Amino acid sequence: MNVIEYPLSLKLYKYSCSLLSKIQAALNVIFAGFWLGILNRKTLQLADRIFYDNDSMYQDEAYNRSGFWDWEVQAIQDYFESSKKILVAGAGGGREIYALHKSGYQADGFECNPNLVEFANNFLSKEGINSQVKIAPRDTCPTFNQVYDGLIVGWGAYTNIQGKQHRIEFLKQMRSQVKNQAPLLLSFFPRKGNNLSYKLIALIGNLIRSLPWAEKIELGDSLLPHRIFVHYFTKEEIEYELNEAGFKLIFFANDNYGYAIGVVIENN
Ligand SMILES: C[S@@+](CC[C@H](N)C(=O)[O-])C[C@H]1O[C@@H](n2cnc3c(N)ncnc32)[C@H](O)[C@@H]1O
């Protein structure tokens, strides 16, 4: 291979490109920390509501008919073979419920965004699918008065829930609706360690939230480019939250999008 000698101008250009991306990354960290400090739980939840109201994808019939992602197909095949009736959280416009029915399962769901609930129920009934999607306040699971034999926290929902204790309570409420040893599929944004960016976001956010009664930012909290709240999880966090809610972690993947399988620990 011929080696080309870089002229000085190109060397400077290359250097300034890498400097620019470092400045952009630093600004993103400051931006996320600052706004996570300023915006409280209520306003972050309103931002989430506005985002999903305006993202046309989730209210698009073709998208909701598009089926499972590859990793969902794998998880359903490997762990939900003996399940028949599944409860789906964060059901959005009904994508997972539609895909479950097409694969021979019965499924109900719940969702916190009223426009998505309305869309999902219309869409599913138009498709001749007998299923109910209930409205539920954020971070909560409504009572269905049924015993399910599998649980799915729909794509994107767990990562959007702010605060470990809220997430654990949410999982506990879901757990109360299934039988012993039932599987749970949980997906999330993965984080491989506690790198400096996450630490700085939490530091800046918590400096602003230093009043004793203010809810604190957790390590791994961030804002996506479209500015909705997300939490990035380590394996230890997923395992801890599952255990606290009464599930045993039996599978964990964090290659691209993260997902985990838990099973209900039997009540004595
Ligand atoms: C990325 S969307 C995915 C929707 C659907 N699971 C899908 O795959 O098409 C994430 C969903 O999580 C819901 N969500 C956001 N924050 C939530 C919270 N705090 N509690 C429960 N659900 C939440 C949103 O309303 C949205 O429907």
PDBQT file of the ligand as one rigid body, heavy atoms in Angstrom, charges set to zero:
ROOT
HETATM    1  C1  LIG A 301     -40.094   3.721  22.501  1.00  0.00    +0.000 C 
HETATM    2  S1  LIG A 301     -41.834   3.705  22.901  1.00  0.00    +0.000 S 
HETATM    3  C2  LIG A 301     -42.194   2.063  22.384  1.00  0.00    +0.000 C 
HETATM    4  C3  LIG A 301     -43.646   1.683  22.316  1.00  0.00    +0.000 C 
HETATM    5  C4  LIG A 301     -43.846   0.196  21.988  1.00  0.00    +0.000 C 
HETATM    6  N1  LIG A 301     -43.334  -0.632  23.075  1.00  0.00    +0.000 N 
HETATM    7  C5  LIG A 301     -43.142  -0.151  20.695  1.00  0.00    +0.000 C 
HETATM    8  O1  LIG A 301     -42.139  -0.889  20.733  1.00  0.00    +0.000 OA
HETATM    9  O2  LIG A 301     -43.588   0.316  19.632  1.00  0.00    +0.000 OA
HETATM   10  C6  LIG A 301     -41.767   3.658  24.696  1.00  0.00    +0.000 C 
HETATM   11  C7  LIG A 301     -43.122   3.645  25.389  1.00  0.00    +0.000 C 
HETATM   12  O3  LIG A 301     -42.898   3.755  26.814  1.00  0.00    +0.000 OA
HETATM   13  C8  LIG A 301     -43.908   4.572  27.367  1.00  0.00    +0.000 C 
HETATM   14  N2  LIG A 301     -43.393   5.188  28.604  1.00  0.00    +0.000 N 
HETATM   15  C9  LIG A 301     -42.610   6.278  28.706  1.00  0.00    +0.000 A 
HETATM   16  N3  LIG A 301     -42.383   6.599  29.993  1.00  0.00    +0.000 NA
HETATM   17  C10 LIG A 301     -43.049   5.679  30.735  1.00  0.00    +0.000 A 
HETATM   18  C11 LIG A 301     -43.225   5.500  32.146  1.00  0.00    +0.000 A 
HETATM   19  N4  LIG A 301     -42.644   6.333  33.026  1.00  0.00    +0.000 N 
HETATM   20  N5  LIG A 301     -43.994   4.478  32.579  1.00  0.00    +0.000 NA
HETATM   21  C12 LIG A 301     -44.572   3.634  31.671  1.00  0.00    +0.000 A 
HETATM   22  N6  LIG A 301     -44.446   3.760  30.322  1.00  0.00    +0.000 NA
HETATM   23  C13 LIG A 301     -43.694   4.770  29.857  1.00  0.00    +0.000 A 
HETATM   24  C14 LIG A 301     -44.174   5.619  26.273  1.00  0.00    +0.000 C 
HETATM   25  O4  LIG A 301     -45.432   6.242  26.430  1.00  0.00    +0.000 OA
HETATM   26  C15 LIG A 301     -44.043   4.784  25.002  1.00  0.00    +0.000 C 
HETATM   27  O5  LIG A 301     -45.266   4.261  24.591  1.00  0.00    +0.000 OA
ENDROOT
TORSDOF 0
